[in-house]
Amino acid sequence: MHNQNAATGIDFRSFVMAKNKHKNTVNNSKPNVVNNGLEAALDLPSNNYLANPLINPATLFYNSSPVLLTLFWVELTYAYKSNGFIQTAINQIVDDAFRNEGLIIDTKTLDTDELELLRQTMEDEGDIEALKDCIRWGQLYGGGVLIANTDQDPNLPLDEKQLKGKRLKFMASDRWQCTHHGIAPELAKTFTLVDNIQNPGGESLIINSSRIGIFTGVKAPYLLRSMLQGWGLSIFEAIIPPLTQYLKSMGVTLELLDEAKIDIIKIFNLATLLMSPDGEAQVRKRLQIVTDNKNYKSSIAMDSQDEYDQKQISFSGLPEMIVQIQYLVCAALKRPYSKIFGKGSSGFSSGDDDLENYNTIVDAEIRTPARQLIKWMVDLRCLQLFGRKLPDFRPKWKPLRVMSEKDEAEIKSRKLADYLQLSDRQIMTKQQVAQHLTEEGIVLFSPEEMAAIDNTFEPDDYNNIEDLLID
């Protein structure tokens, strides 16, 4: 074996020795630098912004769920059935929107008798209650449906000219029982009313869209709207995190209550006792005797080598934590704490600001979105009663703010003075004043008393126009 290449004449042994000699040479011109520090040891955020949890967008994505709770309508149904505050969150805002005959139906197209007949018929037929149910299911499921049931074929467009004097009944449903055919309920030509619960896989009814009024839930962006088939979101989509915290805290509280006070009895030679054939029975008997004597005589008889101890769990801080979680739930629902959990404001707050904000939410979430649905319902009822629609009808609402008796009396007194001044100036007749006073509930006049009041203007007692201006 030789170490020299015949073709090149290079001595490989000399080359390897020279290379190893160069490798083992220590270069002392630069100091040995070690990149260790407290930042790496404690795993602190580096200069990379993605590692900082305060500005990392992944934190937001991690706390966002791609699962749509609105699509789980069975679970929503049982949650609505089982949780009282969920029922309150759905029903309270709808009832407040319509409380004390909050919907004002007024129009110049109908005379006084016709207007009274319209109001009475809507009350007797349960139109407002059906409307409220439709809005409830829109809040819970993301979509509510109001069906106009008539004697005509439901599969055909509604013939409004043939509606006068015929049967008209409004029925409330939800988006899961009354499904639409199309990409959106507003564009659908027909709907299908099913009854899969009473008759699984069986009977269904095709209904023309002219007989359907809809109320969508929370408005959804395009991506979610396409997944929801054009409907809105349930109001509970946005409260899953605080709602989960609340339910978990209540479950933990119940477990702590069960284990709040524990009696610990240390039985001497317990292991040997359990090894005997009737050891378990003897242990249970001894524990039962101790419990009976403790409950009845408040005394315990034990062996001198046995021990007794009692441990009690402290609940300090737990009530405050539950209240804070309840505030989170109310904030997500956009409801005052007093409306959901029935407890008024504490401290220096009177709760007026919370109620004002809540009244704004009622207007924005219930009253304003329901305007078109109300107009459609009232027009159909007028077609059924009078054969014509109300072109000038616009839904109006009573104020949500409840005034005190003092404030209400002052307002009535001011209105009475204004009407009397209009009568004195002969801008309104006395009979017109009496009608307005009766309509507003300030002074009530019967029809006979109203007819007996003069409806003409009295002659002026002024000699010239200067006297009128001076007065």
Contacts in CASP RR format, 6 or more apart in sequence:
PFRMAT RR
TARGET T0000
AUTHOR 0000-0000-0000
METHOD contacts of the structure
MODEL  1
MHNQNAATGIDFRSFVMAKNKHKNTVNNSKPNVVNNGLEAALDLPSNNYL
ANPLINPATLFYNSSPVLLTLFWVELTYAYKSNGFIQTAINQIVDDAFRN
EGLIIDTKTLDTDELELLRQTMEDEGDIEALKDCIRWGQLYGGGVLIANT
DQDPNLPLDEKQLKGKRLKFMASDRWQCTHHGIAPELAKTFTLVDNIQNP
GGESLIINSSRIGIFTGVKAPYLLRSMLQGWGLSIFEAIIPPLTQYLKSM
GVTLELLDEAKIDIIKIFNLATLLMSPDGEAQVRKRLQIVTDNKNYKSSI
AMDSQDEYDQKQISFSGLPEMIVQIQYLVCAALKRPYSKIFGKGSSGFSS
GDDDLENYNTIVDAEIRTPARQLIKWMVDLRCLQLFGRKLPDFRPKWKPL
RVMSEKDEAEIKSRKLADYLQLSDRQIMTKQQVAQHLTEEGIVLFSPEEM
AAIDNTFEPDDYNNIEDLLID
3 11 0 8 1.000
3 12 0 8 1.000
3 13 0 8 1.000
4 10 0 8 1.000
4 11 0 8 1.000
4 12 0 8 1.000
5 12 0 8 1.000
38 44 0 8 1.000
39 46 0 8 1.000
45 51 0 8 1.000
45 52 0 8 1.000
45 53 0 8 1.000
49 55 0 8 1.000
49 56 0 8 1.000
50 56 0 8 1.000
50 58 0 8 1.000
53 59 0 8 1.000
63 241 0 8 1.000
65 240 0 8 1.000
68 224 0 8 1.000
68 227 0 8 1.000
68 228 0 8 1.000
68 233 0 8 1.000
68 237 0 8 1.000
69 75 0 8 1.000
69 76 0 8 1.000
69 234 0 8 1.000
69 236 0 8 1.000
69 237 0 8 1.000
69 240 0 8 1.000
70 76 0 8 1.000
70 141 0 8 1.000
70 142 0 8 1.000
70 228 0 8 1.000
70 231 0 8 1.000
70 232 0 8 1.000
70 233 0 8 1.000
70 234 0 8 1.000
70 237 0 8 1.000
71 227 0 8 1.000
71 228 0 8 1.000
73 141 0 8 1.000
73 174 0 8 1.000
73 176 0 8 1.000
76 140 0 8 1.000
76 141 0 8 1.000
76 234 0 8 1.000
76 236 0 8 1.000
79 86 0 8 1.000
79 236 0 8 1.000
80 86 0 8 1.000
80 87 0 8 1.000
80 90 0 8 1.000
80 140 0 8 1.000
85 329 0 8 1.000
85 340 0 8 1.000
85 341 0 8 1.000
86 236 0 8 1.000
88 339 0 8 1.000
88 340 0 8 1.000
89 235 0 8 1.000
89 333 0 8 1.000
89 335 0 8 1.000
89 340 0 8 1.000
90 136 0 8 1.000
90 139 0 8 1.000
90 140 0 8 1.000
90 235 0 8 1.000
91 136 0 8 1.000
92 335 0 8 1.000
92 339 0 8 1.000
92 340 0 8 1.000
93 139 0 8 1.000
93 335 0 8 1.000
93 339 0 8 1.000
93 361 0 8 1.000
93 362 0 8 1.000
93 365 0 8 1.000
93 366 0 8 1.000
94 132 0 8 1.000
94 135 0 8 1.000
94 136 0 8 1.000
94 139 0 8 1.000
94 366 0 8 1.000
95 132 0 8 1.000
96 362 0 8 1.000
96 400 0 8 1.000
97 135 0 8 1.000
97 362 0 8 1.000
97 366 0 8 1.000
97 367 0 8 1.000
97 370 0 8 1.000
97 397 0 8 1.000
97 400 0 8 1.000
98 128 0 8 1.000
98 132 0 8 1.000
100 398 0 8 1.000
101 398 0 8 1.000
102 397 0 8 1.000
102 398 0 8 1.000
103 128 0 8 1.000
103 374 0 8 1.000
103 395 0 8 1.000
103 396 0 8 1.000
103 397 0 8 1.000
104 395 0 8 1.000
104 396 0 8 1.000
104 397 0 8 1.000
104 398 0 8 1.000
105 115 0 8 1.000
105 118 0 8 1.000
105 119 0 8 1.000
105 122 0 8 1.000
105 378 0 8 1.000
105 393 0 8 1.000
105 395 0 8 1.000
106 115 0 8 1.000
106 393 0 8 1.000
106 396 0 8 1.000
107 115 0 8 1.000
107 390 0 8 1.000
107 392 0 8 1.000
107 393 0 8 1.000
108 392 0 8 1.000
109 388 0 8 1.000
109 390 0 8 1.000
109 391 0 8 1.000
109 392 0 8 1.000
109 393 0 8 1.000
110 118 0 8 1.000
110 382 0 8 1.000
110 386 0 8 1.000
110 390 0 8 1.000
114 385 0 8 1.000
114 386 0 8 1.000
117 385 0 8 1.000
118 378 0 8 1.000
118 381 0 8 1.000
118 382 0 8 1.000
118 385 0 8 1.000
121 127 0 8 1.000
121 381 0 8 1.000
121 385 0 8 1.000
122 128 0 8 1.000
122 378 0 8 1.000
122 381 0 8 1.000
125 168 0 8 1.000
125 169 0 8 1.000
125 170 0 8 1.000
125 381 0 8 1.000
126 170 0 8 1.000
127 170 0 8 1.000
127 377 0 8 1.000
127 381 0 8 1.000
130 146 0 8 1.000
130 170 0 8 1.000
130 171 0 8 1.000
130 172 0 8 1.000
131 146 0 8 1.000
131 170 0 8 1.000
131 172 0 8 1.000
131 370 0 8 1.000
131 373 0 8 1.000
131 374 0 8 1.000
131 377 0 8 1.000
132 172 0 8 1.000
133 172 0 8 1.000
134 144 0 8 1.000
134 145 0 8 1.000
134 146 0 8 1.000
134 172 0 8 1.000
134 173 0 8 1.000
134 213 0 8 1.000
134 215 0 8 1.000
134 373 0 8 1.000
135 144 0 8 1.000
135 215 0 8 1.000
135 366 0 8 1.000
135 370 0 8 1.000
137 143 0 8 1.000
137 144 0 8 1.000
137 145 0 8 1.000
137 172 0 8 1.000
137 173 0 8 1.000
137 174 0 8 1.000
137 175 0 8 1.000
138 144 0 8 1.000
138 174 0 8 1.000
138 175 0 8 1.000
138 215 0 8 1.000
138 216 0 8 1.000
138 217 0 8 1.000
139 217 0 8 1.000
139 234 0 8 1.000
139 235 0 8 1.000
140 174 0 8 1.000
140 234 0 8 1.000
140 235 0 8 1.000
140 236 0 8 1.000
141 174 0 8 1.000
141 175 0 8 1.000
141 176 0 8 1.000
141 231 0 8 1.000
141 234 0 8 1.000
142 175 0 8 1.000
142 216 0 8 1.000
142 217 0 8 1.000
142 218 0 8 1.000
142 228 0 8 1.000
142 231 0 8 1.000
142 232 0 8 1.000
142 233 0 8 1.000
142 234 0 8 1.000
143 174 0 8 1.000
143 175 0 8 1.000
143 214 0 8 1.000
143 215 0 8 1.000
143 216 0 8 1.000
143 217 0 8 1.000
143 231 0 8 1.000
143 232 0 8 1.000
144 172 0 8 1.000
144 173 0 8 1.000
144 174 0 8 1.000
144 175 0 8 1.000
144 214 0 8 1.000
144 215 0 8 1.000
144 216 0 8 1.000
144 217 0 8 1.000
145 172 0 8 1.000
145 173 0 8 1.000
145 174 0 8 1.000
145 175 0 8 1.000
145 177 0 8 1.000
145 178 0 8 1.000
145 191 0 8 1.000
145 212 0 8 1.000
145 213 0 8 1.000
145 214 0 8 1.000
145 215 0 8 1.000
146 170 0 8 1.000
146 171 0 8 1.000
146 172 0 8 1.000
146 173 0 8 1.000
146 212 0 8 1.000
146 213 0 8 1.000
146 214 0 8 1.000
146 215 0 8 1.000
146 373 0 8 1.000
146 377 0 8 1.000
147 170 0 8 1.000
147 171 0 8 1.000
147 172 0 8 1.000
147 173 0 8 1.000
147 178 0 8 1.000
147 193 0 8 1.000
147 207 0 8 1.000
147 211 0 8 1.000
147 212 0 8 1.000
147 213 0 8 1.000
148 158 0 8 1.000
148 168 0 8 1.000
148 169 0 8 1.000
148 170 0 8 1.000
148 211 0 8 1.000
148 212 0 8 1.000
148 213 0 8 1.000
148 377 0 8 1.000
148 380 0 8 1.000
149 167 0 8 1.000
149 168 0 8 1.000
149 169 0 8 1.000
149 170 0 8 1.000
149 171 0 8 1.000
149 211 0 8 1.000
150 158 0 8 1.000
150 163 0 8 1.000
150 166 0 8 1.000
150 167 0 8 1.000
150 168 0 8 1.000
150 169 0 8 1.000
150 211 0 8 1.000
151 166 0 8 1.000
151 167 0 8 1.000
152 158 0 8 1.000
152 159 0 8 1.000
152 162 0 8 1.000
152 166 0 8 1.000
154 205 0 8 1.000
154 206 0 8 1.000
154 207 0 8 1.000
154 208 0 8 1.000
154 211 0 8 1.000
155 190 0 8 1.000
155 206 0 8 1.000
155 207 0 8 1.000
155 208 0 8 1.000
156 208 0 8 1.000
157 208 0 8 1.000
157 210 0 8 1.000
158 208 0 8 1.000
158 210 0 8 1.000
158 211 0 8 1.000
160 380 0 8 1.000
160 383 0 8 1.000
163 380 0 8 1.000
163 383 0 8 1.000
163 384 0 8 1.000
163 387 0 8 1.000
164 383 0 8 1.000
164 384 0 8 1.000
164 385 0 8 1.000
164 386 0 8 1.000
164 387 0 8 1.000
165 384 0 8 1.000
165 385 0 8 1.000
166 384 0 8 1.000
168 380 0 8 1.000
168 381 0 8 1.000
168 384 0 8 1.000
170 377 0 8 1.000
173 193 0 8 1.000
175 185 0 8 1.000
175 231 0 8 1.000
177 193 0 8 1.000
177 194 0 8 1.000
177 195 0 8 1.000
178 191 0 8 1.000
178 192 0 8 1.000
178 193 0 8 1.000
178 194 0 8 1.000
178 207 0 8 1.000
178 212 0 8 1.000
179 191 0 8 1.000
179 192 0 8 1.000
179 194 0 8 1.000
180 188 0 8 1.000
180 190 0 8 1.000
180 191 0 8 1.000
180 192 0 8 1.000
180 209 0 8 1.000
180 229 0 8 1.000
181 188 0 8 1.000
181 189 0 8 1.000
181 190 0 8 1.000
181 191 0 8 1.000
181 192 0 8 1.000
182 188 0 8 1.000
182 229 0 8 1.000
183 229 0 8 1.000
183 230 0 8 1.000
184 225 0 8 1.000
184 229 0 8 1.000
184 230 0 8 1.000
185 191 0 8 1.000
185 212 0 8 1.000
185 214 0 8 1.000
185 216 0 8 1.000
185 229 0 8 1.000
185 230 0 8 1.000
185 231 0 8 1.000
186 214 0 8 1.000
188 209 0 8 1.000
189 208 0 8 1.000
189 209 0 8 1.000
190 206 0 8 1.000
190 207 0 8 1.000
190 208 0 8 1.000
190 209 0 8 1.000
191 206 0 8 1.000
191 207 0 8 1.000
191 208 0 8 1.000
191 209 0 8 1.000
191 212 0 8 1.000
192 204 0 8 1.000
192 205 0 8 1.000
192 206 0 8 1.000
192 207 0 8 1.000
193 204 0 8 1.000
193 205 0 8 1.000
193 207 0 8 1.000
194 202 0 8 1.000
194 203 0 8 1.000
194 204 0 8 1.000
194 205 0 8 1.000
195 202 0 8 1.000
195 203 0 8 1.000
195 204 0 8 1.000
196 202 0 8 1.000
213 373 0 8 1.000
213 376 0 8 1.000
213 377 0 8 1.000
214 373 0 8 1.000
215 369 0 8 1.000
215 370 0 8 1.000
215 373 0 8 1.000
216 230 0 8 1.000
216 231 0 8 1.000
216 232 0 8 1.000
216 369 0 8 1.000
217 231 0 8 1.000
217 232 0 8 1.000
217 233 0 8 1.000
217 234 0 8 1.000
217 235 0 8 1.000
217 369 0 8 1.000
218 232 0 8 1.000
218 233 0 8 1.000
218 234 0 8 1.000
218 235 0 8 1.000
218 237 0 8 1.000
218 238 0 8 1.000
219 232 0 8 1.000
219 233 0 8 1.000
220 228 0 8 1.000
220 230 0 8 1.000
220 231 0 8 1.000
220 232 0 8 1.000
220 233 0 8 1.000
224 232 0 8 1.000
224 233 0 8 1.000
225 231 0 8 1.000
225 232 0 8 1.000
235 333 0 8 1.000
236 243 0 8 1.000
238 332 0 8 1.000
239 329 0 8 1.000
239 332 0 8 1.000
239 333 0 8 1.000
241 332 0 8 1.000
242 325 0 8 1.000
242 328 0 8 1.000
242 329 0 8 1.000
242 331 0 8 1.000
242 332 0 8 1.000
243 329 0 8 1.000
243 332 0 8 1.000
245 325 0 8 1.000
245 328 0 8 1.000
246 322 0 8 1.000
246 325 0 8 1.000
246 326 0 8 1.000
246 328 0 8 1.000
246 329 0 8 1.000
249 321 0 8 1.000
249 322 0 8 1.000
249 325 0 8 1.000
250 322 0 8 1.000
253 318 0 8 1.000
253 322 0 8 1.000
256 313 0 8 1.000
256 315 0 8 1.000
256 318 0 8 1.000
259 313 0 8 1.000
260 312 0 8 1.000
260 313 0 8 1.000
260 315 0 8 1.000
261 310 0 8 1.000
261 311 0 8 1.000
261 312 0 8 1.000
261 313 0 8 1.000
262 310 0 8 1.000
262 311 0 8 1.000
262 312 0 8 1.000
263 290 0 8 1.000
263 291 0 8 1.000
263 294 0 8 1.000
263 308 0 8 1.000
263 309 0 8 1.000
263 310 0 8 1.000
264 308 0 8 1.000
264 309 0 8 1.000
264 310 0 8 1.000
264 311 0 8 1.000
265 286 0 8 1.000
265 287 0 8 1.000
265 290 0 8 1.000
265 302 0 8 1.000
265 306 0 8 1.000
265 307 0 8 1.000
265 308 0 8 1.000
265 309 0 8 1.000
266 306 0 8 1.000
266 307 0 8 1.000
266 308 0 8 1.000
266 309 0 8 1.000
267 273 0 8 1.000
267 283 0 8 1.000
267 286 0 8 1.000
267 303 0 8 1.000
267 306 0 8 1.000
268 303 0 8 1.000
268 305 0 8 1.000
268 306 0 8 1.000
269 305 0 8 1.000
270 283 0 8 1.000
273 279 0 8 1.000
273 282 0 8 1.000
273 283 0 8 1.000
274 280 0 8 1.000
274 283 0 8 1.000
276 282 0 8 1.000
289 301 0 8 1.000
290 300 0 8 1.000
290 301 0 8 1.000
290 302 0 8 1.000
290 308 0 8 1.000
293 299 0 8 1.000
293 300 0 8 1.000
293 301 0 8 1.000
294 300 0 8 1.000
300 308 0 8 1.000
302 308 0 8 1.000
326 337 0 8 1.000
326 340 0 8 1.000
326 341 0 8 1.000
327 337 0 8 1.000
329 340 0 8 1.000
330 336 0 8 1.000
330 337 0 8 1.000
330 339 0 8 1.000
330 340 0 8 1.000
330 341 0 8 1.000
333 340 0 8 1.000
334 358 0 8 1.000
334 361 0 8 1.000
334 365 0 8 1.000
335 358 0 8 1.000
335 361 0 8 1.000
336 351 0 8 1.000
336 354 0 8 1.000
336 355 0 8 1.000
336 357 0 8 1.000
336 358 0 8 1.000
337 343 0 8 1.000
337 344 0 8 1.000
337 345 0 8 1.000
337 354 0 8 1.000
338 344 0 8 1.000
338 345 0 8 1.000
338 351 0 8 1.000
338 354 0 8 1.000
339 358 0 8 1.000
344 351 0 8 1.000
345 351 0 8 1.000
345 354 0 8 1.000
355 401 0 8 1.000
356 401 0 8 1.000
359 400 0 8 1.000
359 401 0 8 1.000
362 400 0 8 1.000
363 397 0 8 1.000
363 400 0 8 1.000
367 395 0 8 1.000
367 397 0 8 1.000
370 395 0 8 1.000
371 394 0 8 1.000
371 395 0 8 1.000
374 395 0 8 1.000
375 393 0 8 1.000
375 394 0 8 1.000
375 395 0 8 1.000
378 390 0 8 1.000
378 393 0 8 1.000
378 395 0 8 1.000
379 389 0 8 1.000
379 390 0 8 1.000
379 393 0 8 1.000
382 388 0 8 1.000
382 389 0 8 1.000
382 390 0 8 1.000
383 389 0 8 1.000
403 411 0 8 1.000
412 440 0 8 1.000
412 441 0 8 1.000
412 442 0 8 1.000
415 440 0 8 1.000
415 442 0 8 1.000
416 437 0 8 1.000
416 442 0 8 1.000
416 443 0 8 1.000
419 428 0 8 1.000
419 433 0 8 1.000
419 436 0 8 1.000
419 437 0 8 1.000
420 433 0 8 1.000
422 428 0 8 1.000
422 433 0 8 1.000
423 429 0 8 1.000
423 430 0 8 1.000
423 433 0 8 1.000
426 457 0 8 1.000
426 458 0 8 1.000
426 460 0 8 1.000
428 436 0 8 1.000
429 454 0 8 1.000
429 455 0 8 1.000
429 456 0 8 1.000
429 457 0 8 1.000
430 453 0 8 1.000
430 454 0 8 1.000
430 455 0 8 1.000
431 450 0 8 1.000
431 453 0 8 1.000
431 454 0 8 1.000
431 455 0 8 1.000
432 455 0 8 1.000
434 443 0 8 1.000
434 445 0 8 1.000
434 449 0 8 1.000
434 450 0 8 1.000
434 453 0 8 1.000
435 445 0 8 1.000
435 450 0 8 1.000
437 443 0 8 1.000
437 444 0 8 1.000
437 445 0 8 1.000
438 444 0 8 1.000
438 445 0 8 1.000
438 450 0 8 1.000
445 453 0 8 1.000
460 468 0 8 1.000
462 468 0 8 1.000
462 471 0 8 1.000
END
